[in-house]
Amino acid sequence: MSGRVAIVTGAGQGLGRAIAAAFADEGARVALLGRTKSKVDDAAAELTARGRDVISIGCDVADRAAVDRAVAETREKFGGIDIVINNAQGGAVGSSTPTTDLTDEEALEFFRTGPLGTLHLMQAAFPALCESEHAVVVNFGSAIGVRGAPRMAAYAMAKEAINGLTKSTAIEWGRHGIRVNLVCPAAWSPGAETYRDEDPERFERILRGIPLRRFGDPYHDIGRAIVALVSDDLSYLTGATLMLDGGQVMLR
Ligand SMILES: NC(=O)c1ccc[n+]([C@@H]2O[C@H](COP(=O)([O-])OP(=O)(O)OC[C@H]3O[C@@H](n4cnc5c(N)ncnc54)[C@H](OP(=O)(O)O)[C@@H]3O)[C@@H](O)[C@H]2O)c1
């Protein structure tokens, strides 16, 4: 990853933080974007102390102007963008609302921070990606979107909207040499802990259903896997859905 520039959203905690670290450890220069500036500052300080070349930028991906500014700042600091990791997802992920009770506001919060945030960054980074020899976008779906889950309709809808955006742009941007893939992870994070605490029995059932019999490690199972996905070894892979979930969901 040496010489490449990655931009990672939601990089202040959980998977985003681990992914940013995995790219920085491989020699990429990384812009860590997050809604809570103190969290991305903290993550960036940890990486800088290890000698990594990173910056932190406070950025709510639901805010198009803020995303445009973050992309401009990244290009100014690092000279370009090769890798876009659309990891951020807001909304009440741990909550389980029966579909009959779902409000527009609850659903819209998932959509503003998930599919729209992903769209904002993809659009803002597009000119830089067109100039890159190694342009890759990684978006984030979920097993809950792929196969559905009771009382999770808002989250599932948002994640499948990201899937649609991923496939459409993989087709549209292929001619520019830009790969666009979807990752559906399962790994420990503050978000995953909230989901577990909401219904521990449900979580136990999920764990028992994972063929590899363990929940993923954010750095080794997700961050390192995404470095591999972005690498030139997988340069012919686009429009794909990669289940990084220990075999929990097997796609047909
Ligand atoms: N962990 C899993 O097992 C799992 C399973 C399936 C899918 N996923 C997906 O994987 C991704 C990462 O999950 P996670 O478990 O690490 O999530 P998490 O612990 O809930 O962290 C989400 C991160 O996204 C940030 N974020 C939320 N809304 C944002 C916005 N509008 N602008 C910028 N940043 C925003 C949060 O920042 P603040 O803290 O500042 O709000 C936080 O840093 C998500 O897309 C999630 O849906 C995870």
The ligand as an SDF file (V2000), in Angstrom:
LIG
                    3D

 48 52  0  0  0  0  0  0  0  0999 V2000
  -19.5630   -5.0530   13.5180 N   0  0  0  0  0  0  0  0  0  0  0  0
  -20.2770   -5.9340   12.8140 C   0  0  0  0  0  0  0  0  0  0  0  0
  -20.3430   -7.1240   13.1470 O   0  0  0  0  0  0  0  0  0  0  0  0
  -20.9960   -5.4740   11.5780 C   0  0  0  0  0  0  0  0  0  0  0  0
  -21.9090   -6.3680   10.9780 C   0  0  0  0  0  0  0  0  0  0  0  0
  -22.5150   -5.9990    9.7870 C   0  0  0  0  0  0  0  0  0  0  0  0
  -22.2270   -4.7630    9.2150 C   0  0  0  0  0  0  0  0  0  0  0  0
  -21.3740   -3.9120    9.8550 N   0  0  0  0  0  0  0  0  0  0  0  0
  -21.0850   -2.6150    9.2050 C   0  0  0  0  0  0  0  0  0  0  0  0
  -19.7020   -2.3250    9.3250 O   0  0  0  0  0  0  0  0  0  0  0  0
  -19.5020   -0.9180    9.4930 C   0  0  0  0  0  0  0  0  0  0  0  0
  -18.7390   -0.6470   10.7750 C   0  0  0  0  0  0  0  0  0  0  0  0
  -19.4530   -1.2210   11.8440 O   0  0  0  0  0  0  0  0  0  0  0  0
  -19.0260   -1.0720   13.3780 P   0  0  0  0  0  0  0  0  0  0  0  0
  -19.6100   -2.2520   14.0370 O   0  0  0  0  0  0  0  0  0  0  0  0
  -17.5880   -0.7700   13.5020 O   0  0  0  0  0  0  0  0  0  0  0  0
  -19.8870    0.2280   13.7650 O   0  0  0  0  0  0  0  0  0  0  0  0
  -19.8760    1.1660   15.0660 P   0  0  0  0  0  0  0  0  0  0  0  0
  -19.0830    0.5810   16.1810 O   0  0  0  0  0  0  0  0  0  0  0  0
  -21.3090    1.4970   15.3090 O   0  0  0  0  0  0  0  0  0  0  0  0
  -19.1330    2.4690   14.5270 O   0  0  0  0  0  0  0  0  0  0  0  0
  -19.7140    3.2110   13.5080 C   0  0  0  0  0  0  0  0  0  0  0  0
  -18.8130    4.3840   13.2150 C   0  0  0  0  0  0  0  0  0  0  0  0
  -19.4350    5.1620   12.1910 O   0  0  0  0  0  0  0  0  0  0  0  0
  -19.4030    6.5090   12.5770 C   0  0  0  0  0  0  0  0  0  0  0  0
  -20.5120    7.2580   11.9950 N   0  0  0  0  0  0  0  0  0  0  0  0
  -21.8330    7.0480   12.1620 C   0  0  0  0  0  0  0  0  0  0  0  0
  -22.5280    7.9610   11.4770 N   0  0  0  0  0  0  0  0  0  0  0  0
  -21.6250    8.7620   10.8830 C   0  0  0  0  0  0  0  0  0  0  0  0
  -21.7310    9.8820   10.0540 C   0  0  0  0  0  0  0  0  0  0  0  0
  -22.9170   10.3880    9.7020 N   0  0  0  0  0  0  0  0  0  0  0  0
  -20.5940   10.4780    9.6030 N   0  0  0  0  0  0  0  0  0  0  0  0
  -19.3960    9.9780    9.9490 C   0  0  0  0  0  0  0  0  0  0  0  0
  -19.2180    8.9230   10.7440 N   0  0  0  0  0  0  0  0  0  0  0  0
  -20.3450    8.3230   11.2090 C   0  0  0  0  0  0  0  0  0  0  0  0
  -19.4780    6.5030   14.0750 C   0  0  0  0  0  0  0  0  0  0  0  0
  -18.9400    7.7080   14.5580 O   0  0  0  0  0  0  0  0  0  0  0  0
  -19.4500    8.3670   15.9540 P   0  0  0  0  0  0  0  0  0  0  0  0
  -19.1000    7.3550   17.0060 O   0  0  0  0  0  0  0  0  0  0  0  0
  -18.6770    9.6090   16.0140 O   0  0  0  0  0  0  0  0  0  0  0  0
  -20.9230    8.5610   15.8050 O   0  0  0  0  0  0  0  0  0  0  0  0
  -18.6080    5.2900   14.4060 C   0  0  0  0  0  0  0  0  0  0  0  0
  -17.2640    5.6650   14.4560 O   0  0  0  0  0  0  0  0  0  0  0  0
  -20.8940   -0.2980    9.4630 C   0  0  0  0  0  0  0  0  0  0  0  0
  -21.1990    0.0890    8.1470 O   0  0  0  0  0  0  0  0  0  0  0  0
  -21.7880   -1.4580    9.8820 C   0  0  0  0  0  0  0  0  0  0  0  0
  -23.1190   -1.3040    9.4360 O   0  0  0  0  0  0  0  0  0  0  0  0
  -20.7640   -4.2350   11.0160 C   0  0  0  0  0  0  0  0  0  0  0  0
  1  2  1  0
  2  3  2  0
  2  4  1  0
  4  5  1  0
  4 48  2  0
  5  6  2  0
  6  7  1  0
  7  8  2  0
  8  9  1  0
  8 48  1  0
  9 10  1  0
  9 46  1  0
 10 11  1  0
 11 12  1  0
 11 44  1  0
 12 13  1  0
 13 14  1  0
 14 15  2  0
 14 16  1  0
 14 17  1  0
 17 18  1  0
 18 19  2  0
 18 20  1  0
 18 21  1  0
 21 22  1  0
 22 23  1  0
 23 24  1  0
 23 42  1  0
 24 25  1  0
 25 26  1  0
 25 36  1  0
 26 27  1  0
 26 35  1  0
 27 28  2  0
 28 29  1  0
 29 30  1  0
 29 35  2  0
 30 31  1  0
 30 32  2  0
 32 33  1  0
 33 34  2  0
 34 35  1  0
 36 37  1  0
 36 42  1  0
 37 38  1  0
 38 39  2  0
 38 40  1  0
 38 41  1  0
 42 43  1  0
 44 45  1  0
 44 46  1  0
 46 47  1  0
M  CHG  2   8   1  16  -1
M  END
$$$$
